[in-house]
């Protein structure tokens, strides 16, 4: 089993726990760094889709970025809603071990990250229109390599990522790997409606739930009951597990 999640735009450096290994695709990350460093400020700001303050902060990061030193474990470096509800700061050693084995973070800059891979703060979303090495965007740049690495040694993948990130791997998974997706929504007029912030919260809670319970099979997720969500078998299928929130 492997679990895929999205990264977060906001990042931090944290010296609470040491990182263990360098990311698997660091040479490709180096190519991205070189490409970004060669771009003028106005093009970077357009690529990043941010205001001047954020653009200037990330320009400073680019100039001093070291991909091998002063790194933070990936699981502790992201500060988005999903990570706050996952609450990695209070995982036990056993739960960290579960995540290191099973959890993978998708990244436009690093490709595929294990929780204790060492990373540095960056800004580069997977859907960014960045042409590199003959590829017109990051989906083309990463190609099928992320899916190949993800599928190695597993027979199913749980998709807890946003579509922007999951598209980088799910389209390339071999037929032998089962893809299961969780949907967190509310029932409205007989339809399941997902709401962005609540989905992010639930995805983080699901990762924590799996780590705490040691879930290994899709059916192990059906007892998830946090944030008011309950499994809805009537809306679910073999590869789509729907959880409805009472309103």
C-alpha positions in Angstrom: 0.0 0.0 0.0 1.0 3.6 -0.7 -0.9 6.8 0.3 -0.4 9.9 -1.8 -1.1 13.5 -0.6 -0.5 17.0 -1.8 2.1 19.4 -0.5 1.3 22.8 0.9 2.4 26.3 -0.4 3.4 27.5 3.0 6.6 25.9 4.4 8.9 26.1 7.4 12.3 25.0 8.5 12.2 22.7 11.6 15.1 21.3 13.6 13.0 19.2 15.9 13.7 15.9 14.1 16.6 15.0 11.7 16.0 14.2 8.1 17.0 10.7 7.0 17.6 10.6 3.2 17.8 12.9 0.2 14.8 12.9 -2.1 14.8 10.2 -4.8 14.7 12.6 -7.8 17.2 15.2 -6.5 19.0 15.4 -9.9 15.8 16.4 -11.6 15.1 18.9 -8.8 18.6 20.4 -9.4 17.5 20.9 -13.1 14.4 22.7 -11.9 16.4 24.9 -9.6 18.8 25.9 -12.4 15.9 26.7 -14.7 14.2 28.9 -12.0 17.4 30.7 -11.2 17.8 31.7 -14.9 14.4 33.3 -15.1 13.8 37.0 -14.6 11.8 38.3 -11.6 8.7 39.2 -13.6 8.4 35.7 -15.1 9.0 34.0 -11.7 6.2 36.1 -10.2 3.8 35.1 -13.0 4.8 31.5 -12.6 4.3 31.6 -8.8 1.0 33.6 -9.1 1.7 35.6 -5.9 2.2 39.1 -4.7 5.5 41.0 -4.5 6.2 40.1 -0.9 5.9 36.4 -1.5 7.8 36.6 -4.8 10.7 38.5 -3.2 10.9 35.9 -0.4 11.1 33.1 -2.8 13.6 34.9 -5.0 15.8 35.1 -2.0 15.3 31.4 -1.4 16.3 30.6 -4.9 19.6 32.5 -4.6 20.7 30.8 -1.5 19.0 27.4 -1.8 21.1 24.3 -0.9 19.5 21.0 -1.8 21.8 19.0 0.5 22.2 21.0 3.7 20.1 22.6 6.4 17.1 20.4 5.5 13.9 19.6 7.2 11.9 16.3 7.1 9.3 16.7 4.4 6.4 15.7 6.8 7.4 18.5 9.2 8.1 21.2 6.5 4.6 21.8 5.2 2.1 24.0 7.0 -1.2 23.7 5.1 -4.6 22.8 6.5 -4.2 19.1 5.7 -0.9 19.0 7.7 -2.4 20.8 10.6 -5.1 18.2 10.9 -2.6 15.4 10.4 -0.6 16.9 13.3 2.7 15.2 12.6 4.4 16.9 15.5 2.6 14.5 17.9 3.0 11.2 16.0 4.7 8.4 18.0 7.7 6.6 16.7 5.5 3.7 15.6 3.2 6.0 13.6 6.2 7.8 12.0 7.4 4.3 11.0 4.1 3.5 9.4 4.1 6.8 7.4 7.7 6.4 6.3 6.8 3.1 4.8 3.4 4.0 3.3 3.0 7.8 2.8 4.3 9.7 -0.2 4.0 13.5 -0.8 3.8 14.6 -4.4 5.7 17.8 -5.2 6.2 19.9 -8.3 9.8 20.6 -7.2 10.8 17.3 -5.7 8.6 14.9 -7.5 7.9 12.2 -4.9 8.9 12.5 -1.2 9.1 10.1 1.7 8.1 11.7 5.0 11.7 11.9 6.3 13.4 13.0 3.1 15.2 16.3 3.7 13.8 19.3 1.9 14.2 23.1 1.8 11.4 25.6 1.5 10.4 26.3 -2.2 7.5 27.5 -4.3 6.5 25.5 -7.4 3.1 24.0 -7.9 2.6 20.9 -10.1 0.4 22.8 -12.5 2.9 25.6 -13.1 3.6 26.2 -16.8 7.3 25.7 -16.6 9.1 24.4 -19.7 12.1 22.3 -18.8 14.3 20.0 -20.9 11.9 19.8 -23.8 8.8 19.3 -21.7 6.1 22.0 -21.9 5.1 21.7 -18.2 5.9 19.8 -15.0 3.6 16.9 -15.9 5.7 16.3 -19.0 9.0 16.9 -17.1 8.1 14.2 -14.4 6.5 11.9 -16.9 5.9 8.3 -15.7 8.8 8.2 -13.4 6.9 9.2 -10.3 4.2 6.5 -10.9 6.9 3.8 -11.5 8.6 4.7 -8.1 5.2 4.8 -6.4 4.1 1.4 -7.7 7.2 -0.4 -6.8 6.4 -3.1 -4.3 2.8 -2.2 -3.8 -0.5 -3.5 -5.1 -2.8 -0.5 -4.2 -2.6 3.2 -3.9 -4.8 5.4 -1.8 -5.4 8.8 -3.4 -5.7 11.6 -0.8 -4.2 14.2 -3.1 -5.9 17.1 -5.0 -6.5 16.4 -8.7 -3.6 18.8 -9.6 -1.2 16.5 -7.9 -2.7 13.1 -8.3 -2.8 13.5 -12.1 1.0 13.4 -12.1 0.9 9.7 -11.1 -2.6 8.1 -11.5 -2.6 8.3 -15.3 0.7 6.4 -15.3 0.0 3.6 -12.8 0.3 0.1 -14.2 -3.0 -2.0 -14.4 -1.6 -4.3 -11.6 -1.9 -1.4 -9.1 -5.4 -0.8 -7.7 -6.2 2.9 -7.2 -8.6 3.8 -4.4 -9.9 7.4 -3.8 -11.6 8.8 -0.8 -14.4 11.4 -1.2 -15.3 13.6 1.7 -18.6 15.4 1.1 -22.1 16.4 2.1 -25.4 15.1 0.7 -27.3 17.8 -1.1 -30.4 17.0 -3.2 -29.2 13.4 -3.6 -25.7 14.4 -4.7 -22.4 14.4 -2.9 -20.9 17.9 -2.7 -17.2 18.3 -1.7 -16.0 21.5 0.0 -12.4 22.4 -0.4 -11.3 23.3 3.2 -13.3 20.5 4.8 -11.8 18.0 2.3 -8.3 19.1 3.3 -9.1 18.7 6.9 -10.6 15.3 6.4 -7.6 14.1 4.3 -5.3 15.1 7.1 -7.5 13.3 9.7 -7.5 10.2 7.5 -3.7 10.0 7.3 -3.6 10.3 11.1 -6.4 7.7 11.5 -4.5 5.3 9.3 -1.2 5.8 11.2 -2.9 5.3 14.5 -4.8 2.2 13.5 -2.2 0.7 11.2 -4.6 0.4 8.3 -3.4 -1.8 5.5 -6.5 -2.6 3.3 -9.2 -0.4 1.8 -11.8 -1.9 4.0 -9.9 -0.8 7.1 -10.8 2.8 6.2 -14.6 2.3 6.4 -14.7 2.8 10.2 -13.2 6.3 9.9 -15.5 8.6 11.9 -13.8 11.9 12.5 -14.9 15.5 11.9 -18.5 14.3 11.7 -17.9 12.0 8.6 -19.2 8.5 8.3 -18.7 5.9 5.6 -21.6 5.9 3.0 -21.8 2.5 1.4 -24.7 3.6 -0.8 -22.6 6.2 -2.6 -19.4 4.2 -2.6 -18.0 1.7 -5.1 -15.1 -0.7 -5.1 -12.5 2.0 -5.7 -14.3 5.1 -4.4 -14.9 5.3 -0.7 -17.4 8.1 0.1 -17.7 9.6 3.5 -20.6 11.9 4.3 -20.6 14.7 6.9 -23.7 15.4 8.9 -24.8 19.0 8.5 
